[in-house]
Amino acid sequence: MIPMALNFPDIDPIAIQLGPLAIRWYALAYIAGIVLGWVFMRGLARRAPVFTTPTAVDDFVVWATLGIVLGGRLGYVLFYNFDYYSQNPLQVVYLWQGGMAFHGGFLGVVLATYLFARHHKFRFTQLADIVAMSAPIGLFFGRIANFVNGELFGRATDVPWAVVFPGGGDMPRHPSQLYEAALEGLAVFLLLFILDRTTRIRQKPGTILGLFIVGYGLARFTVEFVRQPDAHLGTLALGLSMGQWLSMPMILAGAAIMVWALRRT
C-alpha cells in the first residue's frame, strides 16, 4: 500500500515564453542568487575594516559568475558523468541541457576570488569572507529551483510531508531539495550572519570562509542520506554517495582554515 503523500505542485518550469525564447525558473533562480548576493556584498564592502569598495564588488561579480558557471559545469562533467562526456565532448558546452555541480562551482569561485584579490592587491581571506557570507543566498534559490524542476528529489519515504515527484515514480519521496534550501541556504546564512557580528570573528579574516565550508559540507553530507543517488552512479564505497565523498574533504579543509584563521595574529 502506497502511503499518503502531498501532490507535487503543478509548476511550469518555464517562467516566461517569448516566442522561441524560453526563460526557465532555474535560470531566474541563478540570476536572483547572483543579484541578491551582489547587493549583499556591496553592503559588506562598506563595513569596517574597509578593504574594498562597492565598485570593486561590481567588477568581482563578473569573475564570480564565470567561476560559478564554468566551475559548476566542469565539476559535473568530471565528478558525475565523465564517461558520457568523454564520449560526447561537444555536449560539455550544452549548458541549457542542465548538469551543474556545487563542488565544481565552489572551486571555480575560490579560484576567481584568488585571482581577483591578487589582481587588485586585496587580502584573499577578507574578500573570501564576504563571498562566503553571500553564497548561501544563491544556494537557497538554487535548491528551490531544483524543487520546481522536480529534480534531485529524495528517497522513498512515508513521512507525512513526502511528495510524489513526476520523475520519481509512484512512491512518495523526501523533498530533499527543500531540506537543502533550509540547511545549506537559510541555516548557514543565519549562522554566518550572527557570528560575523562578533568582534573576534570580524578581526580574524578567513574564519567566515572556514565556517561556510564546514557548514555547507555538514548540511550536504547529512541530506545526502535521504536524497536519491544519481541513477548512473548509485552509492559508492561504504554506501556513501558522490556528494558525501566530495563533502568530506570540504569539511576537513574548512575546519583547518577556521583553526588557522583563529590562531593568526
N, C-alpha and C positions, 0 to 999 in steps of 0.2 A: 504493500500500500504506500502510495506516494504521500509524504507529509504535506501539511498545509504550507503555503508559501505566498509571498507577495508577487503580483504580476509585474513584469518589467515594464516601466513606463514607455509608452509609445512615443518616443522622441526621434524625429528625423535627424540623422547625423549631419545632414546638410542644413546649415542655418540660413543661408541666403543663396538663391539661384538666380543668376543674371545671364540668361541665355545659356551658352555653353560653359560659362564660368560658375563653378560651384564652390562656395565658401563653407567649409565644414566647421562644426563646433570645435573639433580638435585643433584646427589652425587658430581659431579665435582664442582658445584656451592658452596656447603658446604665446600669442600676442598679448593677451591680458596679463599673463605672468611676467613677461619681459617689461611691459609698460609700467605695471604697478611696482615691480622690483626696481626699475629705473627711478621712479618718483621717490620711492623709499630711500634709495641710495643717495639721491640728491639731498634729502634731509639729513642723512647721516654724515654727509660730507661737510656740513656746516658746523658740526659739533666740535667741542674741544677734546683733545688737541686737534686743530685743523691741519691736515696734511695734504689735502687735495681740494678741489673746487667743484661746484656743480657742473661747470663747463667740461672739466676733465671727465666727470662721470658720463656726460653725454657722449663723449668720444669712446669711452670704455664700453658702452652698451653695444656698439657695433662689433667690437672684438669679442665680447661675451656671447653675442648671438651666433657668430661664426663658430665659436668654441662649442656651444650647445648643439648646433645642427651637425657640424662635421664630426665632432667627437661622439655624439649620440648615434649617428649613423654608422660610423666605423666600429663603435663598440658593439652594436647589434650584429654587424657583419662578422666580426671576429669572435665574439663571445657566444652568440646564439645560433648563427646559421652559416658558419664558414663553409661547410661542404657545398651548400646550394650556391652561394655567391662565387665560390672558386670555379664553379662550372658555368656560371652565368654572370661574369664580371660586369657587363654593361648595366645590369639591373641594380648595381650598387648606387647609381645616381638617380634611380626612380624613387625619389623621396615621397611622392604622392601615393605610393602603394603602401606606405606605413613601414614600421620597423625602426624603432629608436630604443636605445638602452641608456638608462640613467648613468650607470657606471662609466660608460664611454663619454657621455656628455659632461660628467663631473671632471674627468681627466682633461677634457677639452677646455673647460672653463679655467681649471687650475693653470694650464699652460698659457691661456690667453691672459690671465691675471699676472702671471710671472713676467711675460714678455712686455705687457703694458706698463707694469711697475718699473721694470728695468729701463724701458724707453723713456719714461717721464721722470725717472730718478725718485720714485716713491719707494717707501719700505713695503716689501711684498706682504708682510703679515698684517699691516694696517689696512691695505686695500683688500686683502683676502677676508678680513673680519667683516667688513661691510658687505662684501659679496655674499658671505655665508649668512649674514643676517637677512638678506633679501631672498635667498634661494628657496626657502620653504614656501614663499608666496607662489612661485612658479610650480613647485611640486603639488601644491594644493589644487590649483586649476588643472594641471595635467592629469591628476588622478580622477577628478570629476569628469573630465573629457573621456577618460577610459571607461567610466561607468556609462556615460551617454552612448558611447560606441558599442557597449555590450561586450567589451573585450577584457582580457586579463582578469576574468572572474575567478571565484574561489572554488574550493572542492565542494562536493555534495554534502549537505548537512540537513538537520531537522530543526535548527533554531527558528524561533518564531519570525525573525526578520529575514529569513532566506528568500532569495529571488530566483525565479526561473528565467534564465537568460536565453535569448533566441538561439545563440550558438552553443548552448550548453546542454542540449537535450531536454528531457522532461523532468530531470531531477532538480529540486531546489538547491541553490548554491550560496555560499558565503558571498556577500557583496564586498569582496576584498579590496576593490578599488576605493570604496568609502572608508574602510579601515585605514588604508594607506594615506588617504587625504587627511584623515583626522590625526594620525600619528606623525607621518613624515612632514605634513604641511602645518596643521594648526598647532599640535603639541610642541613640535620642535621650535616653531616660531615663537610661541609664548615663552618657552624655556630660555631661548637666547635673548629675547627682549627683556625679560626680568633680570637675568644675570648681567646683561650689559649695562643695567642701571647702576651697578655697584662700582665704586671707585677702583677696587682692587682688580676686577676683571678688565675695566677700561684701560688701566695702566699696564696691562700685560698683553700686548699685541700678539695674536696667534691663538689665544685661548678660545675665543669665539669660533674660530675656524676649527680647532680640535673638537670642541663641543658639538658643532654641527655634524662633523664627520661621524663621531661616535653616535650621536642621536639618530641620524639617518640610518646608519648601519644596524643599530639595535632594532629600530622600528621595522626596517625591511626584513631583517632576519626573522623577527617574530611573526610578521604577517605571512611570510612565505609558508609557514606551517599549514595555513588554511587556504592558500592560493593554489589554483590548479597549475601544475608544472606545464611547461611548454610541451606540446604533443610530440615534437620531434626530438626532444631531449629527455623528458621524463625526470626521474630523480637520479642523482649521480652517487658518488661514493658516500657511504654512511647514511644513505637515504636522504641526503640534503639536495636542494635544488641548486641550479646555477646561480640564482640570485643570492642564496645563502653563502655559497662558496666565495662569491665576489664581495659580499658584505663583510666577511670575517677579517680580511686584511685591512678593510676600511676602518673597522672598529679598533684594531691594534694600532694602525697608523694615527688615527685621531687621538687615541689615548696618549701616544708618545708625543704628539705635537702639543697637546694640552699640558702635560707634565713639563716638557721643555720650556713652554712659554711661561708657565707659572714660576719656574725656577730662575728665569733670567732676571737680571737687574737692569 
